[in-house]
Amino acid sequence: MAARSRTSRILRGLLYTTGAGTLGGVALYIAYRPRDIPGTEAAAVPPPTYGEGGVFRPPKFPAVKSRDEQIADLKRSAGVITSSVAAKAKGWLGVGGGEGQEEKREEEPYDLLIIGGGATGSGIALDAVTRGLKVALVERDDFSSGTSSKSTKLVHGGVRYLEKAVWNLDYNQYALVVEALRERRYFLDTAPHLSSWLPIMIPIQKWWQAPYFWAGTKFYDFLAGSENIESSYFLTKSKALDAFPMLRKQGLFGALVYYDGAHNDSRMNVSLSMTAALYGATVVNHLEVTSLEKDANGRLNGARVKDCIDELNGKKPQEFQIKARGIINATGPFTDSIRKLDDQKVEEIVAPSSGVHVILPGYYSPANMGLIDPNTSDGRVIFFLPWQGNTIAGTTDTACSVTRDPVAGEDEIDWILKEIRRYLQPEINVRRGDVLAAWSGIRPLVRDPKASKTEGLVRNHLVTMSQSGLLTCSGGKWTTYRQMAEETVDEAIKEFNLQPKALTDAPRISGTYVEDEAPLDGTCQTHRVRLVGAHGYSKTLFINLIQHYGVETEVAKYLCQAYGDRAWTVAALASPTEQRFPVRGKRISTLYPFIDGEVRYCVRHEYAQTATDIIARRMRLAFLNAQAALEALPLVIDLMGEELGWDGKRKEREWKDSVRFLGSMGLPKGKLKLSRKDVESGRVGKYEDEEYSLYARHDKPDEVLETDSKYPKGHNPMVGTESPANK
């Protein structure tokens, strides 16, 4: 009996040990299993190689229609054929025709007319056109000119939303997090050149916070499921300081690190629009909707628009009609203004909230580690992230009014800087003069009558239909743009009785024989449709670019991350330097890797029409450094003038408009008065301002610069004149 009991205890111990070992092994496998990390695989399209005879054959990328051709297509929807199109048609028929005339033909209405070229509108256009629908998109300003270019640059589920969901038992917050975590992976799959993973640190001051944040980040990983890439982990105090040396040591217990996505928001937006255009959508920026038109039954059937570029050229803007079976309002903060074109008495549904961000030099943060402070002085959350070689900090959350180019207030900037000082080393002097740029983005939060603060509003989206047939998609956030677009197009198909169909002659966006893997069968496939630039991108593409075009390494890496495989075209459009190295690419700013070839490419292939389109949305110079953008303006305007045939008056208009815009990006007021001649002569930094006095500028080389010492040369501050040593 005793032997049997002893055997039972031994077997039970072995069973427990085996079970514990198995569970431990499973846990280790889950934590360290091989991952399919986006961007690390080989490009779907291999880089161009030297063929027979040593001839280099770059991809033959398909080109979008010109802006004039797109406008002609819009007019055709209302049965109007412009003179150039009519002349071609008559030429084919052998009939002469005069220029400057428009002919009336049978209407060719679009299935959908989308108003708004931000993330939501561009996403809707891509979704609809890849389902075989006839689509038009118009934007009053530029693609991503509003909120979509002024985000925190994160593609994330939202750890703070998850915390609120748990503590408040709020299912809507929970559903938003789950949806966003799924969409996060689609960003990385469809645009690996514009998106990446970013580790984000949560500093821990008290020991009891460690299990709390550990449980929260692990739950965050769990909700991501198979779409997650890297698991969160704990860092001891020493390891946390090693990873983030700028972090304040006093009171630091350790840190939790979790992973989220980061992206280049406006370039992502432009890529969405250009991909939609390549698939056949009519996409036009700087075209303002002035009124909505209805049929005899009071149903919307079109819009009237005017061309804002004509105004910039000093001409009377042309106005014309666009006909469509369905109209979608995707104008973000301006949602209610379009809704009031449909019905003046409609109740407003958007509660605008201002989010301010500041840009600091790159030395404020590590190049590959972000930080989140979940416990600011007033309970809000602040991010501190590396971005494009600089550091972005924000954001605030304040109710505001809707304006086109909101300005970041000094109170909000000071609050962000004050919060930064709380968690950085005390010897790091966080100075107002270090702010290179500051901007305010307006979040189009869906209004909740029960919420007293904008912080209490969920970033959920809302799809509504008016009685006359205006379909509105409002709210949401960058990360969920694709899901918002899918739901909106689903609703449009149902409400407007549209017939999706398979695309049998889809263009090869890759520019090669390689087709997109998404089966364009009339269903939503935007989770698989790769954006322009993605097919030939890999993390080693920049090496091929350097070896062929002789561009600088920093420039080559940047071009590949901003344009993907289209970096081949950008580099080809760059001017020769006539130097041994680099061979091509004249920098727009000596501080950043932006080059002249980008300006030419963005005008020819991305519908850039103003200097602000270039410095703000195509290359991100205005967001990174407002003064550097001001210094680069003359060259940008001249390059665009060559491409678009600008006269002196248009160039002067561009200068004034661009400088005014830079005022909304944090350019000091004193520099808003500088003329182009002042900037070209180098007067930007040649007057007293806060930045001017930050540095020791004019001392001759010495062991100790005079401005570094408060005492006269040769004076020993430790021995005074009355010291016994001097008697």
Buried (B, 14 or more C-beta within 10 A) or exposed (E): EEEEEEEEEEEEEEEEEEEEEEEEEEEEEEEEEEEEEBBEEEBBBEBBEEEEEEEEEBBEBBEBBEBEEBBBBBBBBBBBBBBEBBBEBBEEEEEEBEEEEBBEBEBBBBBBBBBBBBBBBBBBBBBBBBBBBBBBBBBBBBBBBBBBBBBBBBBBBBBBBBBBBBEEEBEEBBBBBBBBBBBBBBBBBBBBBBBBBBBBBBBBEEEEBBEEBBEBBBBBBEBBEEBBBBBBBBBEBEBBBEBBEBBBEEEBBBBBBBBBBBBBBBBBBBBBBBBBBBBBBBBBBBBBBEEBBBEEEEBBBBBBBBBBBBBBBEEEBEEBBBBBBBBBBBBBBBBBBBBEBBEEEBEEBBBBBBBBBBBBEBEBBBEEBBBBBBBBEEEBBBBBBBBBBBBBBBBBBBEBEBEEBBBBBEEBBEBBBEBBBEBBBEEBEBEEEBBBBBBBBBBBBBBBEEEEEBBEBBBBBBBBBBEBBBBBBBBBBBBBBBBBBBBBBBBBBEEBEBEBEEBEEBBBBBBBEBBBEBEBEBEBBBBBBBBBBBBBBBBEBBBBBBEBBBBBEBBBBBBBBBBBBBBBBBBBBBEEBEEEEBBBBBBBBEBBBBBBBBBBBBBBBBBBBBBBBBBBBBBBBBBBBBBBBBBBBBBBBBBBBEBBEBEEEBBBBBBEBBBEBBBBBBBBEEBEEBEBEBBEEEEBEEEEEEBEEEEEEEEEEEEEEEEEEEEEEEEEEEEEEEEEEEE
